Amino acid sequence: MAWFKKSKSQMAVAQNAITPEMEDSAALEAAVTLNPAKVEEAPVEKGPILTVEAVERTFQVGGSPLHVLKGIDMELQPTQLVMLRGRSGSGKTTLLNMIGGLDQPSKGHIFFRGLPFHDMSDDERTVVRRKQMGFIFQAFALMPLLSAYENVELSLRMAGVPGNQWKERVTECLELVGLGKRMHHRPFELSGGEQQRVAIAKAIAHKPKLLLADEPTAELDSQMAAQVMNVFRTIIQTEQVTICMTTHDPTILEVADHVYEMVDGKFI
Ligand SMILES: Nc1ncnc2c1ncn2[C@@H]1O[C@H](COP(=O)(O)OP(=O)(O)OP(=O)(O)O)[C@@H](O)[C@H]1O
């Protein structure tokens, strides 16, 4: 938030949109630092929405380096459904965290809509993440005492969306995931698949460009997992969102536009 306050006072300085002249990452970073509104209003993608270049991630464990990602290159094109597949411990979540700006590479570059995530501060990445990304987890991460409707509304409230837009958008999102008739149920009154669909409605409510999902079907039986994948396909069409998810489940791979297979920190 400190970054946001500082930037707000500087916003009058930079009223220009990101332009083709601002191709180098330093200029792009300056645009973000000076004017967060321009991050939200980035131009329509012509190329990939996300590019990962030669990314490595090393953790220090007990004084020794643990090389978890060993040179990852990948791209996410707009409105693609991309899966990261691999055994437990292969590095999928580590990579997903980096794509989502929750962590930074030890080496290499990550560009999200032209923004150099590898060069940006935590606060800068947090602003981009809150405005432009949505997250879905294996355990559905719903507030247990709130209804489906209230859970989705909470995410709009937290994203700073004006209150007069909540009702229409909450209803739209819950109908999109097939829960128009279950809006006022609390999580414990819903099946696992329905709870995950509420979590999807919650994650897309603020209209993110990129949805990241870590093992979203791991807790579901095959029928519910198929429903969740159908919902992913629907929201790609209706919301023009790009989805990147991790999975162990071979039965859902055919739904993907592209599958990256990870073995021991590399794609094969
Ligand atoms: N912060 C950290 N510090 C040290 N080691 C870490 C850290 N985060 C991840 N690791 C290690 O990196 C390796 C890869 O972990 P990661 O969670 O990315 O794998 P994964 O493919 O997502 O596995 P799973 O499918 O079980 O979730 C593991 O050996 C893990 O212990």
The ligand as a Gaussian input file, in Angstrom:
#p B3LYP/6-31G(d) Opt

LIG

0 1
 N       10.448000     -21.828000      -0.061000
 C       11.088000     -22.970000      -0.269000
 N       12.233000     -23.259000       0.385000
 C       12.888000     -24.400000       0.172000
 N       12.488000     -25.363000      -0.699000
 C       11.351000     -25.144000      -1.369000
 C       10.600000     -23.934000      -1.202000
 N        9.513000     -23.996000      -2.021000
 C        9.590000     -25.179000      -2.655000
 N       10.688000     -25.868000      -2.278000
 C       11.106000     -27.192000      -2.763000
 O       11.054000     -27.154000      -4.172000
 C       10.659000     -28.425000      -4.689000
 C        9.492000     -28.239000      -5.642000
 O        8.329000     -27.847000      -4.894000
 P        6.948000     -27.475000      -5.615000
 O        5.961000     -27.222000      -4.538000
 O        7.196000     -26.411000      -6.608000
 O        6.614000     -28.837000      -6.376000
 P        5.254000     -29.293000      -7.072000
 O        5.624000     -29.861000      -8.402000
 O        4.275000     -28.190000      -7.074000
 O        4.785000     -30.442000      -6.085000
 P        3.281000     -30.852000      -5.652000
 O        2.646000     -31.431000      -6.879000
 O        3.510000     -31.863000      -4.569000
 O        2.603000     -29.618000      -5.169000
 C       10.352000     -29.290000      -3.487000
 O       11.464000     -30.112000      -3.252000
 C       10.154000     -28.305000      -2.376000
 O       10.507000     -28.850000      -1.135000

